[in-house]
C-alpha cells in the first residue's frame, strides 16, 4: 500500500491499514528484565533534586501562565 492520504485509499486499503494498526497495538509490550526493586532504585538514582532556593514547579507554571 503506497498511498499517503486516507482520502486516496480504497475501502479495502483502509480496512487493511486499520487491521494492521490494531494488530500492532495488540502486541504485548516488551518486558523490562529488571525487577521492580531495581527499577525503583534506578528512579531514585536518576531523580533530579533542584538546588536550594529554586522556584517550585507551581511557581514556574504560574510564571508561564502569566506571561
C-alpha positions in Angstrom: 0.0 0.0 0.0 1.8 3.1 -1.2 -0.9 5.7 -0.8 -0.1 8.6 1.6 -3.6 10.1 2.2 -6.6 8.4 3.7 -8.7 10.3 1.1 -6.8 8.5 -1.7 -7.3 5.0 -0.2 -9.8 2.5 -1.4 -12.1 0.9 1.2 -10.0 -2.3 1.1 -6.8 -0.3 1.6 -8.3 1.5 4.6 -9.5 -1.8 6.1 -6.1 -3.3 5.7 -4.5 -0.3 7.2 -6.8 -0.3 10.2 -6.3 -4.0 10.7 -2.5 -3.6 10.6 -2.6 -0.8 13.2 -4.9 -2.8 15.5 -2.7 -5.9 15.3 0.4 -3.8 16.1 -1.4 -2.3 19.2 -2.4 -5.7 20.4 1.1 -6.9 20.6 2.4 -7.2 24.1 4.8 -4.5 25.2 8.4 -5.7 25.7 9.0 -6.7 29.3 11.8 -4.9 31.3 14.1 -7.6 32.5 14.8 -5.7 35.8 13.0 -6.5 39.0 10.6 -3.9 40.4 13.1 -3.1 43.1 15.8 -2.5 40.5 13.5 -0.2 38.6 12.6 1.8 41.8 16.2 2.1 42.7 17.0 3.4 39.3 14.3 6.0 39.5 15.7 7.2 42.9 19.2 7.4 41.5 18.1 9.4 38.5 15.7 11.7 40.2 16.6 15.4 39.9 16.8 17.4 43.1 16.6 21.1 42.4 19.1 23.3 44.2 18.0 25.1 47.4 16.1 28.3 46.8 14.8 27.2 43.4 11.3 28.0 42.3 8.7 25.3 42.8 7.0 23.8 39.8 3.9 25.7 40.8 5.7 29.0 40.7 7.2 28.2 37.3 3.8 27.2 36.0 2.3 30.4 37.3 5.0 32.5 35.6 4.4 30.8 32.3 0.6 31.3 32.6 1.0 35.0 33.5 3.3 35.8 30.5 
